[in-house]
Structures are given as C-alpha cells and as structure tokens.
C-alpha cells in the first residue's frame, strides 16, 4: 500500500528530531514532494534501487542530512556535489541550507534531467544541476578553485575521489566524503594522492543515522595549497591509474 503524505511526514519528522535538525512544515512538504517525484521518475529512469518510503527516508534523506550535526557552516557558501545521482546528498542538503549555493554534478544525463525538473518543481533558488564529468569541468577556469565545500557519496575510492574533488576547492575549502568502515584502508591508499593534489586529511567521524545499523563515516579533507594544473588528468585516468 502506498504511504500517505501525513504518515510519511510524521515518520520523517520523528527521525529529523533525533538528528536535532530544525523541522518545519515547509521542509517536510518539500521532502514529501521530492519523494513522490523521485518514485514516479524512477519507474522511467531507474535512478535508484531504493524506492520504499521508509528506506528512502533512512538511506537517502537522513543519510544525506546527518553530516549537518558535524559541521559549522556559514551561510552563502558555495557547495559542489560530485556524482550527485538523484540529488543525494546535494539537493537534500540544499533544502536545509537555503542561503548557500549548490551545484549538483553528474555524468549521467537522465539524472541531471530529473534534478532540473525537481529544482523547478520545488521552486528552489541558487542551485543548478550540471551534466559533465568532474575531470573535464575542473579544467575550466570558471569552475576551478571556486568552491568552499564539496560532498560526494558512494562515487569512488578516496584516492580517485580526491582527484575529482580537490581541484574544485578554494584553498582552505573542505571536502566531505561519505564512507563505510573500509575508510581506513582507503585513507592509507590516498596519502600520496592528497599530498600531490595539495590537500590534507583532517578527520574521520562516525555518523549516527537514525534507523540505520550500517556503519557510516564522514571523511573530511582540506585543501591547503594550489592543485597542480595537470590535475585532474583526462577523463577516465583517475580511476584507471589512481594516484
């Protein structure tokens, strides 16, 4: 049986209160519209295998938002979400950081088309979805070293992901990567990449996502100097030959 709007909002509100996030009727309505549109479009475009309301709430919405408990964020900053998919975590974070600017990046056109429709449907400002590859976009002067924060969830191993992300950051900017319990191995493998790219590992924090037993960690990387111009390498190379 399809879930009713009030039931969905009540469950979501309960979980958001556990995260100590401010809940208002506007945000709940936006997330309900997000869910309904996502479920409709998923039948056409196969955006995610996770579609049941309870699972979308926990594994997409809450998992995206949990990092807000661990950050001190100034309004008006610029965020980039690499490999955004159906907007997780970038578009969900935008709903809770309305004064910040967000760019949602993905190399799959159908996902960007979905997001552009959803952005229009929700009447959101200061957010846009871009169809491109990170390796190509980061080579363009108007995009390089322009962002205060970067997020990415379930995209690539840390050494590969760092090459995608660090060139986009301003010096002093931070990247927040969502990882599982294997993050320590990835960190060891990424040491050389981070040094080459002009970044340093800051910390790893265990995340507590209400309703989820799976271990989740937030890996924070800070850019401390300019990334050499040759990075990122051409499309496909970071994954084929990790730093």
FENLINQUI-V822501 format. One record per pair of residues at least 24 apart in sequence whose ideal C-beta (glycine too) atoms are under 10 Angstrom apart, sorted by the first residue. I is the first residue (numbers start at 1). J is the second residue. Records with the same first field share a line. If there is no record, write none. Layout:
# FENLINQUI-V822501
I->J + J
This chain:
# FENLINQUI-V822501
2->36 + 39 + 53
3->32 + 35 + 36 + 39 + 52 + 53 + 54 + 56 + 57
4->32 + 53
5->29 + 32 + 33 + 35 + 36
6->32
7->53
8->32 + 35 + 36 + 53 + 54 + 56 + 57
11->53 + 54 + 57 + 58 + 211
12->53 + 54 + 56 + 57 + 58 + 61 + 62
14->57 + 210 + 211
15->54 + 57 + 58 + 61 + 62 + 65 + 209 + 210 + 211
16->57 + 61 + 62 + 65 + 96 + 210
17->210
18->62 + 208 + 209 + 210 + 211
19->62 + 65 + 66 + 68 + 69 + 208 + 209 + 210
20->68 + 69
21->62 + 65 + 66 + 68 + 69 + 96
22->68 + 96
23->96
26->95 + 98
27->95 + 96 + 98
29->122
30->91 + 92 + 94 + 95 + 96 + 118 + 121 + 122 + 123 + 124
31->56 + 57 + 60 + 61 + 65 + 92 + 95 + 96 + 122
33->118 + 121 + 122
34->60 + 61 + 86 + 87 + 91 + 92 + 95 + 118 + 121 + 122
35->60 + 61
36->121
37->86 + 114 + 117 + 118 + 121 + 122
38->86 + 87 + 88 + 114 + 118
40->114
41->86 + 110 + 111 + 113 + 114 + 115 + 117 + 118
42->86 + 114
44->110 + 114
45->86 + 108 + 109 + 110 + 111 + 113 + 114
46->110
47->85 + 86 + 87 + 88 + 108 + 110 + 111 + 114 + 115
48->85 + 86 + 88 + 111
50->86 + 88
54->211
55->211 + 212
56->86 + 88
57->210 + 211
58->209 + 210 + 211 + 212 + 214
59->88 + 209 + 211 + 212 + 214
60->85 + 86 + 87 + 88 + 89 + 92 + 153
61->88 + 89 + 92 + 95
62->92 + 207 + 209 + 210 + 211 + 212
63->88 + 89 + 92 + 153 + 154 + 178 + 207 + 209 + 210 + 211 + 212 + 214 + 216
64->88 + 89 + 90 + 91 + 92 + 93 + 94 + 95 + 96 + 151 + 153 + 178 + 209
65->89 + 92 + 93 + 95 + 96 + 209
66->178 + 207 + 208 + 209 + 210 + 212 + 216 + 218
67->93 + 151 + 153 + 176 + 178 + 205 + 207 + 216 + 218 + 220
68->93 + 96 + 97
69->205 + 207 + 208 + 218
70->176 + 203 + 205 + 206 + 207 + 208 + 218 + 220
71->97 + 149 + 174 + 176 + 205 + 218 + 220
73->97 + 99 + 100 + 148 + 149
74->99 + 100 + 148 + 149
75->99 + 100
76->100 + 101 + 126 + 148
77->101 + 102 + 147 + 148 + 149 + 170 + 173
78->102 + 103 + 126 + 146 + 147 + 148 + 149 + 150 + 168 + 170 + 173
79->103 + 104 + 126 + 127 + 147 + 148 + 149 + 150 + 151 + 176
80->104 + 105 + 130 + 134 + 137 + 138 + 143 + 146 + 147 + 148 + 149 + 150 + 151 + 152 + 165 + 168 + 169 + 173 + 175
81->105 + 106 + 127 + 129 + 149 + 150 + 151 + 152 + 153 + 155 + 176
82->106 + 107 + 133 + 134 + 137 + 138 + 150 + 151 + 152 + 153 + 155 + 156 + 161 + 164 + 165 + 168 + 175 + 177
83->107 + 108 + 111 + 134 + 151 + 152 + 153 + 154 + 155 + 156 + 161 + 164 + 165
84->108 + 111 + 112 + 115 + 129 + 130 + 151 + 152 + 153 + 155
85->111 + 112 + 114 + 115 + 153 + 154 + 155
86->110 + 111 + 114 + 115 + 118
87->111 + 114 + 115 + 118 + 119 + 127 + 129
88->151 + 153 + 154 + 178
89->151 + 152 + 153 + 176 + 178
90->115 + 127 + 129 + 150 + 151 + 152 + 153
91->115 + 118 + 119 + 122 + 124 + 127 + 129
93->127 + 149 + 151 + 176
94->119 + 122 + 124 + 125 + 126 + 127
95->122 + 124 + 127
97->126 + 149
98->124 + 125 + 126 + 127
99->125 + 126
100->126 + 127 + 148 + 149
101->125 + 126 + 127 + 128 + 147 + 148
102->126 + 127 + 128 + 129 + 147 + 149 + 151
103->127 + 128 + 129 + 130 + 137 + 143 + 146 + 147 + 150 + 168
104->128 + 129 + 130 + 131 + 151
105->129 + 130 + 131 + 132 + 133 + 134 + 137 + 138 + 143 + 150 + 152 + 164 + 168
106->130 + 131 + 132 + 133 + 134 + 155
107->131 + 132 + 133 + 134 + 135 + 136 + 137 + 235
132->235
133->164 + 232 + 234 + 235 + 236
134->161 + 163 + 164 + 165 + 167 + 168 + 232 + 235 + 238
135->163 + 164 + 167 + 231 + 232 + 233 + 234 + 235 + 236 + 237 + 238 + 239
136->232 + 234 + 235
137->164 + 167 + 168 + 232
138->163 + 164 + 165 + 166 + 167 + 168 + 169 + 227 + 231 + 232
139->167 + 229 + 230 + 231 + 232 + 233 + 234 + 235
143->167 + 168
144->168 + 169 + 170 + 226 + 227 + 229 + 232
145->169 + 170 + 171 + 173 + 223 + 226 + 227
146->170 + 173
147->173 + 174 + 175 + 223
148->172 + 173 + 174
149->173 + 174 + 175 + 176 + 220
150->174 + 175 + 176 + 177 + 221 + 223
151->175 + 176 + 177 + 178 + 218
152->176 + 177 + 178 + 179 + 219
153->177 + 178 + 179 + 216
154->178 + 179 + 180
156->186 + 238 + 239 + 242
157->182 + 183 + 185 + 186 + 189 + 190 + 193 + 238 + 239 + 242
158->182 + 183 + 185 + 186 + 187 + 188 + 189 + 190 + 191 + 193 + 194 + 201 + 219 + 221 + 242
159->186 + 187 + 188 + 189 + 190 + 191 + 192 + 193 + 194 + 196 + 197 + 238 + 239 + 242 + 243
160->186 + 189 + 190 + 193 + 232 + 237 + 238 + 239 + 240 + 241 + 242 + 243
161->186 + 190 + 193 + 219 + 221 + 238 + 239 + 242
162->186 + 190 + 193 + 194 + 196 + 197 + 199 + 201 + 219 + 221 + 223 + 227 + 231 + 232 + 238 + 242 + 243
163->190 + 193 + 194 + 196 + 197 + 227 + 231 + 232 + 233 + 237 + 238 + 239 + 242 + 243
164->231 + 232 + 238 + 239
165->197 + 199 + 221 + 223 + 232
166->193 + 194 + 196 + 197 + 198 + 199 + 221 + 222 + 223 + 227 + 231 + 232
167->197 + 198 + 199 + 223 + 226 + 227 + 228 + 229 + 231 + 232
168->223 + 227 + 232
169->197 + 198 + 199 + 221 + 222 + 223 + 224 + 227
170->223
171->198 + 199 + 222 + 223 + 224 + 225 + 226 + 227
172->222 + 223 + 224
173->199 + 221 + 222 + 223 + 224
174->199 + 202 + 220 + 221 + 222 + 223
175->199 + 202 + 219 + 220 + 221 + 222 + 223
176->202 + 205 + 218 + 219 + 220 + 221
177->204 + 217 + 218 + 219 + 220 + 221
178->207 + 216 + 217 + 218 + 219
179->204 + 207 + 215 + 216 + 217 + 218 + 219
180->214 + 215 + 216 + 217
181->206 + 214 + 215 + 216 + 217
182->215 + 217
183->215 + 216 + 217 + 218 + 219
184->217 + 219
186->219
187->219 + 221
189->242 + 243
190->219 + 221 + 242 + 243
191->243
192->242 + 243
193->231 + 238 + 242 + 243
194->221 + 222 + 223 + 224 + 243
195->224 + 243
196->227 + 228 + 230 + 231 + 243
197->221 + 223 + 224 + 225 + 226 + 227 + 228 + 231 + 232 + 243
198->222 + 223 + 224 + 225 + 226 + 227 + 228 + 231
199->223 + 224 + 225 + 227
200->224 + 225
